[in-house]
Amino acid sequence: MLSVAKVQRPNAWRYYVRGVAFGDGRRPVGQPLKDAQEMAGLPSGRWWGRGLAALGLTAGQTVTERQMELVFGQLRHPDADRIERELLDDGATPEAARLATVLGQPVEEIERRKATPLFALDYTFRAQASLIVLWALGDAPTRQVIERAHERAIATALRWLEDEVAETRWSSGRQRAKAPALVVAKWRHFDNRDGFPLLHDHCLVLNRAQRPDGSWYALDTVRLFQNVVAAGTLYTLTMTTEVCEELGLATVPREVTPGLRPVMEVAGVDQELIDWSATRRELMAPVLERITDQYVKKHKRLPGERGRHGLGWWAAQDTRREKKTPKPLHQLRAWWRASAILRFGKEMVDGLLQRCQAAGRAIRARVRPVVDTALAAVDVAAIVFTVRRSFARRHVLAEARRHLLETLRGRGFTRGLDDYIADAALFRHARQLTVPVPGRRAPAPDQLTYTADFALPHRWWIAGIAGKPPRESSRYERAKVASLALQNAIRDARILSGARDEAPAATTSATGRADDHSHDQAAPHAVDHPGRDAALTPAQRAAAVQAHQQAAMPEEYLKGRTTDPATWLNTPKNLALLAAFTRAAEARARIITDGAQPKQPAKDVADPARQQHTTQPDQGRGAGQSH
């Protein structure tokens, strides 16, 4: 998981050297940073990024307090003191010597324009709750595997930002250039503010990058923010895959919020252990539920992806505790183990890894390491379109990475398969909306906007549980139904095509798929090749799309969620109509009892009973009807 915050205040670097660099604690005033970290048993910050060479630094070098002040407080060279002294000795003026150490536009010029300078972006990478539990309560080899995967996943995500996303901008954003060299300062944290396990890294990305001519310019931070979700899914996919492959584990979906996307957690880690470690979530849950209810009442819908992040941020701020006194990792691990044993017992804690490996073996025996890229493209395009209507490539790429995580359940995959699925989804099931303008800069691939060729599924209502009222289906739930309906149609078309074309040779497996060689699942990590015949002819693909548009939301795909008419009657609108109908019926009954004939309504809209059939046209529809 990945979150990003801006570092804008000129003295924000003090917050990082006093708190973030000190394990999110409060460093004593006057105590040097290095001495304080050694006394508390905390790791020091490290430099990372291709941009370090231009500053005379190397990856893995320790971040000092003075470097933090110069780089992230003044946007100057980390060795500015030495460079300035040498220039002064050579006869340069103090102002010229200082300007020679500035990276890009000086902070003073930005402030003179009454603008707020942006010094850096704080990328915070943290693992899923189940991996954090395994890391906190596991033995030394398990902890080393998870920490190594965490470091490599961060490096992979940051390298992807360097290669594919980062750009410098100048001339008020009218001119841009690739910036494949970032400057990053990293700090490792082991716990949250309550002292419970939370493995995460703070990565301060400097808002400056060097161009080939040697000049320094600001980054296009809008692009960086736009690609946060894609970078976060890459981190999660990379880390989860490496840990599961090395330890023999597998993942299962865990629904955190009903109607929203599930989180893929390690199978075998009990929910009780996750709740034990996620103390911040327990504090945030009631606050988040309250502000989410307020959002639904105001907007008459569930919050979208951006809205959920915003509400989560407010809930985190409202429940944020004061800084603590940091402790070394060996003391934290001893306390975590004692706390878990007191709550769950020694047998449950000691057998955690073995239970996860047993669950992983069962899942790996059942789930093949195969990716059907044609169905993956359908799933990705249908979900992104249903959730967003119009989208960009970055949204499709993020969804492709989620698809791999959900489909492979922790298995390894061919490098670049996420990009291949994203490109296939855009090529087969989307059309480009961005119109290039002559004389203007052509948009980057991740800046193009698209729309898909899928029909939007109808909304339905879901019966309330535990005394809660019915709720409307979320966009994600409707997206999954749309994807499953089209995938099912494509599988049926493949089976019919295989049986017709290769009837003697084709066989059908227990899952109902034809096992002939015309399928896209011919080998593990299957990828379409240019020379291979298309899995579907244009006529078959058109028939599949039409079948999707005409297919109902199948009950078997809803997993207990129902479109039964009784559920519709429990909606607020229909309850009001039912009350109006009851009042009208009682009035007629009184008139009949008195011996008079009721007057017929002049129009159908005056009859609440008739209104109930016209308000919800697809209420109680059959399994074969939809639009």
N, C-alpha and C positions, 0 to 999 in steps of 0.2 A: 504494500500500500504506500501511496506517496501523497504528501501534502506540500504546498508551497506557500511561503510568506514573503512579503517585501521587506527589505532592510533599507529604510529611507532616511531616518533621522541621522544627523552628523555624529551624534554620540551613541548610536546604536551599537557600535563596536564594543563599547564598555559593557553592555548587557551580555555580549557573547563571551568576553574574556573573564567577566566576573561570575557569570552563571552557567551558560551553555558549556564553556570550556572546563567548568568545574562540576561536571556531572549534574547539571541543572540544580546545583546547590547555591549557597551564598558564600563566596570566598571572603575570608577575613580581609579587612581593609589594610593595605600596606604590605601584604604578604605576596611575594613574587609568584607568578602563575606556575612556573615550573616546580618550585618548592611545594606549593599548595597541592598540586596534582600528585607529587611523589608521596607526600604525607598522607593523602587520602587514598592512595592506591588506585588512582584513576589514569587511564591512558591519555597521552597528549594528542593534540590535534596534528593532522598530517596534511601535506599538500598533495594535490592530484590534478592531472589535466595536461594536455599537450601544450597549453599556453605557458607552462612554467619555464620552458627553455628560454623564451624571450626575456624572462625576468631573472635569469641566473639561478633558478631553483630546480630541484629534482623531485620527482614523485617519491613520497614517503618521508620527506624531510619534515622535521618538527616545525609547527607553527608557533612563533613567538608572539608575545604581547605587543612588542613594538611593530612587528610586521602587520599585525591586525590593525593597529592604529593607522599606519601609513596606507595600507591597501584598502581596507574596508571602512576607514574613517575619513581619509583624505583623497582617495583615488590616486595614490602616488606609488612609485616603485618601492618594493619591499626593502631595498637597500638604498633608499633615498638619502640617508644621512651621509654615507660614504661618498656617494656621487656628488652631493652638494658641496662637501668639503673639498673634493678634488677640483671642482669647477671654481670655487672661490679662490683656491690657491693659484689657479691659472689666470686669475684676474677678472673673472666674470662678476657681474653685479649680483647682490643677494636675490633680487627678483628674478633675474635670468637663470640663476642657478636653481632656484626652486621650481620655476616653470619647466626646466629641463627634466625634472623628475616626475612631472604630472603625466598620468595616463589618460590621454584624451583631453576633453574640455575640462578646465578647472572648475572646482566646486563653486568658487566665488562668482564666476560668470553665470553659472546656472542660477544661483541665488539672487544675483542682480536682476535677472529677468523675472524675479518673483515666482520661479518654478521650484519644485521640490526635487532635489537630486535623488536618484535611485542608485544606491551603492551596490546592492547584491540581491540575490534571491536565495532564500533558505529552503532547500529541498530536504524534506525529512522522509527517509525510507524506513519502514518498519514491516516486520514479518506478520503473517497471520497468527491469530491467537493460539491455534494448536501447535504451530512450530515453536512459538515462544514457550509454551508449556513443556514441550519436549526438550528445548534448550535449557530451561531452568532446572528441570528435575532429572534430566538424563545424566549419563556418566560422561567422563572426559572425552572419549572418542565421538560420542553423539554430539556433544557441544561443539567440538572442533569442526565436524562436518557441517553443522548448521551455520556457524560463524563464517566458515570459508565460502559456503554457498551465498550467504548474505553479502559478503564483500564482492564476490564475482558478479552477483546480480546487480549491485549498485554500479560497478564498473561498466557492465554491459549497457545499463540504462543511460548512464552519463555519456558513454561513447556513442550511443545511438543519437543522443541530442547533439553531440558535436558533429557527427557525420551527416545527419539528415535534417536537423532543425535549425541549429544556431546560425544566425546571420547578424552582421553589423549593419547599421543604418546611419545615414548622414543626410544633409540637406533636408532637414525636417521629415525624414523618412522617405523622400523621393528616390534616394539612391541606396542600394543595398548590395551586399556581397556576402558570400559564404564565410563562416567563421568556424572552421573545424579545429579550433584550439581554445579550450576554456581554461580558466584559472579557478580552482576549487580548493577550499579548506574544509576538511572533514573532522568531525568529532563523534566518537562512539559513546553511547549511553546504554546502560544495562537495566534501568528500572524507571518507573514512573514516579510521580511526586508522592505517592503513597508508599513507596518502597517495594512494590510488587514488580515482578519481572516484566520488562518491556524492552526487548532488544531493538534499538533503532540508531540511525546515524543522521546527524545534521550535516548537510553539505552546502556550504556557502559558495554560490556561483557568482564570481565577480561580474559586474555589469560593464565590462570592458573586454574587447577582443582586438587582436592585432591584425591588420591587413597585410598583404604581401609587401607593400611599400614601407612597412615599419610603423605606420601611424596607428594610433589606438582610437577606437570609436565605441560607442555604446551598442549593446546588443539589442536586437528586436525582441523585447520582452513579451510583446503580444503573442508572437509565435511560440515562445517558450511556455506561456500560460495555456495556449490553445492545445499544446501537445502533452500536457501534464498527465491526462488519463492514459494516453498511449504509452508514455514512459512508465507509468505505474503498473500497467498490465504487463509490460515487458519484464519489469523487475519481479513481479509476483510469479509469472510463468517461469522465468529462468531459475529463480531460487527454489520454487516448489519442485520443479523437474529434477534439479540436481540432488536435492535432499532425498526425494523418493527413490531415485535411481541408486544412490549410494547405500541407503539403509533398507531398501526393499519395501517401501511404503506405497500407499495409494491414497487418493483423496476422495471425499464425498461432499456433496453440496449441503450446506447448513443455512437454513432460512433465518436471517436475523430479524428482518422486518417483513411481515406478511405483504405479499404483492410485489416486493422489490427483488432485485437480483440476489440469488444466494451467494454465499462465500464458500469457496472450495477449501475445506479443512482436511487435515490428515485423519484418515479413518482410524478409529481406536482410541482417540482422545475424547474422553467423556465430556459432556456439556458442563458437568459440575466442575471439572478442572478448568475449563475455559472461563466459567463464571468466577472461580476463585482467583484467577490471575487478572481478569478484566475488571478491576475495581473502579477504574475511571468510567467504564461503560455502565456499571451499576449506578454510579452517581448521576451520569448523564441521562439515563433511560427515562426517569419521570419528567425531567425538564424537557427533553427532546419530544416526548409524547405530548406534553402540554403545548409546546409551541407548534408542533405539527398539527394538532387539532385546531389551533387558531388559524393556521395557514389554510387548512381544508375548509373551515367555515367561511373564510374570507374569499377564497378563490374557487370553491366548489370542486376541487380536484386534489389529487395527491401531488406533492411537489415532484418536480423533475429531478434529473441528476444534479444539475447546478443548484437547484433549490435545496436538495438534501444536504449537499456539502455546506451551504450557507447556514442552514438550521443546525447542523452538527457543530459548526464553528461557534455559533451563539451558545449552544448548550455546553460546549467545552469551556467557554469563557465564564459562563455563569457558575460552573462547578470547579473552577480552577483553584487548587490549594496553594498555600504558601510554599516557598522553597524549603528544602530539607537539608540536613547535613549528610553529604554523600558518604558512602562506605565502599570499601574495595569489594571486588566481585566474589572472592572466596567467603567473605562474611555474609554477603547477600545470599549466596547459594546455600549456605548452612541454615540461614533463617528461613528461606523459602522451603527447603526440604522439611525442616521441623514443623513449619506451619501446615504444609500439605499432609504430613503424617498424622498430626493431631486431628486434622479434619477428615481425612479419608482412610487412614490406616497405612501401615508400612507395606503391606502386600500390594495394595493398589498402586502405590508410588513406585515400588521397586519393579513391578511387572509392567510398567507403562510401555516401554519400548517393545517388549515381547508381544503385548496385545496389539500394538500398532502393526508390527510385522505380520502377525497372524491375519489380521484384517486385510493388510495389503496383499498377502498371498491369495486370499480368497477373491479379492477384486481383480487382481492381475490374471488369475485363472479364468475369470469370466469375461473380462473386457480385453478385446484384441488390440494390439498396438497399431491400429489401422485408421487412417484418415481418408474418408471419401471426400475429395476436394469439391466435387460437384454439389453434394448435399451441404458441405460446409459453406460454399458460396451462397447457396440458397438461404441457409440459416442466418448467416451474417447479414445479407442484404435485407431479408424480411424483418429482422429484429431492429436494425438501424433505421429502416424506413418507418416502421410502425412507431418507434419511439421518437424519432426526430423529424419525420416528413422529408425535409431536405438536409443534406449532410455533406461532409467533406471526407477526403480519403483517410484522415487521421481517425475519424470515428469508426470507419470500416476496419482499419488496421487494429484498433483497440479491441473491437468485437471479435476479430479473427483470433487474436491472442486469447481472449476469454474462451472461445470455442475450443481451441486446442487444450486449454486447461481443463475444461469440462469433459471433453471427449476422451482424451488420453489418460485422465485420472493419475497424472504424475509420471507417465511414461515419457521417454525421450522422443525426439522428433528431428526430422531433417532440418538443418539450418536454412532459414529463408522461407519455410513453409507458410509462416504467417503473412509475409508479403505476397506470396503466390495466391493464397486464398483471397486476400483483400483485392488484388488486381483482378482475379476471376469474378468476384462479386460485382465489381464496378463494370467490367467488360460485358458480362452476360445479363445482369439484372438491373442496370442503372443507365441513366442517360445524363450527359453533362449539361449543366445549366450555365456555367460561366462562359461568357462570350469574350474572347480575346479582342482587345481594342488596338487597332493599328497605331503605332507610335508610342504605345505604353509598354511597360514591362510585362512580360508574360507571367501569369501566376504560377507559383510553384505547384508541384503535384498535390501536396497536402493542403493547398489553398483552393483547389477547384471544388465547386459545389455540384451535387448530383441530386437526382430523385430516382426512385425505383419504380418498377412497373407492376407492383403488387397492389391488390385491392386492400383497403383497410378493413380489418375485421370489426364486426359489431361489438358494442360494449355489452357487458352483462353484469349482473349483480351477484355477489358472493354472500352466502348465508353467514351471519355473525356467529361467533363462538364465544364461550365464557361470558355470556351476557352482553356482548357488544353488538351494536346494530349492524345490519347488512352494509357492505361497502361496495363501491363500484370497482370493477376490475381495473387494475393498473395498466399502463401502456406496456410494461414489460410482459405481463401475463397475456395480453392480447397479441404481443409480438411472438411469443413462444407458440401460441395456438396457430397463428398464421404460418409460422415456419414449419411446424409439424404437419399441418394440412398439406402444404406444398411438397414437403419431403415425402410424405406418404404417396402422393400422386406420382411423383417421379419414380419411386420404387416400384409402384404398380406398373408404370409404363415400361420400366426396364425388364420386369419379369415377363410381361406380355411380349415385349420385343425379343427377349432371349428365347422364350419358348417357341415363338414363331420362326425365328431365323435359325436357331440351332437346337431344334427339338430333341434330336437323339443325344446330343452331348451335354446339354445343360441339366443341372440338378439344382434342387432347392434345399437350402439348409434349414435348420430348425428355426431360424429367425425369420424365415419367409423370403430370403433374398436368393435370387438365382446365382449360382456359383460359376457361371460361364466367364470367359476371359474378356468379354466386352465391357465388364464393369470397371468402375474406377477404384475398386477395392481389391485389385489383383494381388497386391503385395503390401507388406507393412510400409507405412509412411508413403502411401501411393501418391504420386503427383502426375497430373496430366502432362503428356508430352506432345509436342507439335505434330509428330508423325502418327499419333494414335487417333483412331476414328472417334468422333464425338460420341459421348454416352447417349445423347438424345439427338434425334434429327430435329430440324426446325419445326416440323409438324408435331412431333411428340412434345417438344418444349412448349409450343403454343397450347396443345391440349392440356398439358400439366398446369400451365398458368390459368387456363379457363376453369379447370377442375378446382383449383385453389379458390378462384373467385366465387364459384358456385357452391363450394363445400361448406357445410355447417361446422360449428365448433364441436368436434366430437366429444361426447361425454367421457370416453376413456382417456382423453388427453388432459382433462381438467383435474384429475386426481382429487376427487371429493368436492371440488368447486362445482356448483350446479347452476344451470339456467332454468330450473324448474319454475313453473308459474307461481307456486306457493312462495318462493323466494322473492319474486317480483312484487307480490302483494305486500311484502314487508318494507318496501321502499317508502320514504316519506311522501313522495308524490302520490303513489297509489293508495297509501293509507288515507290520505286526505280525500281522494276520489271515492274510496270505499265508504268513508264516513258520510260524504254527500249522498252517495247512493242509499245508504241506510236511512238517512233522514228523509229522502224522497219516498222510499218504500213505506216508512212509518206514516208519512202524511197520506199516502194513497190508502193505506189500511184504515186510517181513521175516517176518511171520506166514504169508503165502502161500508164501514160499519154504520155510519150515519144514514146510509141509503142513497147517497148521491154518486154520480158517475164522475170519475176524475177527468179533467181536461187533458187532451192530448197536447203535447208540446208542439209548438209551431216549427221548431228546428231541432235537428239531431243534437246540436251542441248544448241544448238546454237539458238534455237527459244525461245525468252523470253516468248511468250504466253504459250508454253508448260512447261517452267520452273515454271510458276506460279501455275500450277496444281501439280507439283511434290514437290515443296518446302513445302507446307502446306497440307499434305495429308488429314487432317480432317477438312479442311476449308469448312464451309457451310454444315456440316454433318447433317443428319436428327436426329429426336428425339429418334430413336431407335437404333442408331449405336454408339458404343464406344468400347474400349478395356480395 
